[in-house]
């Protein structure tokens, strides 16, 4: 059996991991949304993103 202190420590770590995950997820979605919106509004940005994506795919093959 776990002691009360160990259980509290594990619960605290789990909560911190969930908070870290949520913050990271929200940040990633915010950045992705910003890029998506910018690409939708600007032809130059769309071409730049396409070029970067194509070169990234080409370098992996």
C-alpha positions as CSV (number, residue, x, y, z in Angstrom):
1,X,0.0,0.0,0.0
2,X,1.1,3.5,-0.6
3,X,1.4,6.0,2.2
4,X,-0.7,9.1,2.2
5,X,2.3,11.2,1.3
6,X,3.2,9.0,-1.7
7,X,-0.4,9.0,-2.9
8,X,-0.5,12.8,-2.6
9,X,2.8,13.1,-4.4
10,X,1.5,10.9,-7.3
11,X,-1.8,12.8,-7.5
12,X,0.1,16.1,-7.6
13,X,2.4,14.9,-10.3
14,X,-0.5,13.6,-12.4
15,X,-2.3,16.9,-12.1
16,X,0.9,18.8,-13.1
17,X,1.3,16.6,-16.1
18,X,-2.3,17.2,-17.2
19,X,-1.8,20.9,-16.8
20,X,1.5,20.8,-18.8
21,X,-0.2,18.8,-21.5
22,X,-3.2,21.1,-21.7
23,X,-0.9,24.2,-21.9
24,X,1.2,22.5,-24.6
25,X,-1.8,21.4,-26.5
26,X,-3.4,24.8,-26.4
27,X,-0.2,26.5,-27.5
28,X,0.2,24.1,-30.4
29,X,-3.4,24.6,-31.5
30,X,-3.1,28.4,-31.3
31,X,0.1,28.4,-33.4
32,X,-1.5,26.0,-36.0
33,X,-4.6,28.2,-36.1
34,X,-2.6,31.3,-36.6
35,X,-0.7,29.7,-39.5
36,X,-3.9,28.4,-41.0
37,X,-5.5,31.8,-40.9
38,X,-2.5,33.5,-42.3
39,X,-2.2,31.0,-45.2
40,X,-5.9,31.5,-45.9
41,X,-5.4,35.3,-46.3
42,X,-2.1,35.6,-48.0
43,X,-1.0,34.1,-51.3
44,X,2.7,34.8,-50.5
45,X,2.4,33.1,-47.2
46,X,0.6,30.1,-48.7
47,X,3.4,29.8,-51.3
48,X,6.1,30.0,-48.6
49,X,4.4,27.3,-46.5
50,X,4.0,25.1,-49.5
51,X,7.7,25.5,-50.4
52,X,8.7,24.6,-46.9
53,X,6.4,21.6,-46.8
54,X,7.7,20.4,-50.1
55,X,11.3,20.7,-49.2
56,X,10.7,19.0,-45.8
57,X,9.0,16.1,-47.6
58,X,11.7,15.9,-50.2
59,X,14.5,15.8,-47.6
60,X,12.8,12.8,-45.9
61,X,12.7,10.6,-48.9
